[in-house]
Amino acid sequence: MFGDCHIHMILDGVYYRAAIDHQKEKPDEALIRQRLSDYAVRGITYLRDGGDAWGVGLLASKIAGEYGISYRTPAFNICRAGHYGCFIGKGFAGFEEYKTLVDRVKSLGGHFIKIMVSGLMDFDRFGVITDTPCAYDLCHDMIAYAHDQGFAVMAHANGDEAVSNALRAGVDSIEHGAYLSNETLHLLAETGAVWVPTAVTIANLRGLGRFPDAVLCPLTELHLENIRKAASYGAKIALGTDAGAYAVFHGQAVQQEYDLLKNAIGEKTDLVLCEAEEVIRKKF
């Protein structure tokens, strides 16, 4: 069984605010252990967390070994002040503040740095991203500083400009990556960065009535087609579910994501995923 290279232990797949409120004051160790146990029963031995500001992922990383799981966390994600990601991570207004946050990750025992360089897909409007992309120069400086401190860098990135900027700046992994051009898909292959496309976060929304299927269905198809193309270009693609996001439930989403990736990549799916996960395990 493959690992899940992108989860959010603090979230529950139902309602992010209630899930965060439940563990804001103190991580719910019993709940964390329940989820770790379920992952272990499913044969999932590697988890890479997206971070949170309240120590949930950090606690999970400390006890995951009891379940035979290697658990990696950035401690918390780092975002531009006033931009997407601050609801679950920590924001910075200037580069010195960013450096202080990276140093804080190191002091807490975080394993890598996660930066937020775009917003989300707008599931009501095809082709729209909810926030402005991070400029190339800032991406470059953030990634370079994190690398200098010995960290690999994961980037939450949607939209062609945000993903292209992060790749050209030397990022180690791209998370989500909606709406990519052929040029950027080739860039994924050329840079060797790992793409964790989290297709299930789109596909699982279909038919629920929360967002229009007229947007979700073509978006799912476009995302799967881009995964297919990226794999054919030689890009590294890893399995990650964004577990905890709406309608993406811990544990069970791994098989759902695998099925989507196999539909896109075909008979070479296992080889592609194994090679990419090996890179992630070594870097992160």
Number of C-alpha atoms within 10 A of each C-alpha: 13 19 24 28 26 26 25 22 27 31 26 20 17 14 13 17 12 12 16 20 12 14 17 16 10 11 19 15 14 9 13 19 17 11 16 27 19 16 23 18 12 14 15 21 20 20 26 26 29 29 28 27 19 19 20 26 27 26 18 25 22 13 17 22 13 12 16 16 21 18 25 25 31 29 30 31 28 29 25 20 13 11 19 21 23 19 15 20 20 18 22 18 11 10 14 10 12 21 16 12 19 24 14 14 22 18 10 13 14 21 23 26 29 29 27 25 29 27 21 19 22 15 20 14 15 16 13 16 19 16 16 16 22 23 14 19 11 15 23 18 14 23 24 18 15 20 17 10 15 13 23 23 24 27 28 25 28 29 25 18 21 25 33 23 22 31 25 15 19 18 27 23 29 24 25 26 27 25 21 21 15 14 10 19 24 18 19 26 19 14 16 19 23 24 26 27 26 30 27 25 22 22 22 18 20 18 12 10 8 10 15 16 18 13 17 22 17 12 22 22 15 15 23 21 15 22 27 20 17 23 23 14 16 15 24 25 29 31 25 29 32 32 29 24 20 17 20 27 19 23 23 14 22 26 16 16 24 23 16 18 25 17 15 19 23 14 10 11 19 17 10 20 23 18 14 22 24 11 18 19 16 8 14 19
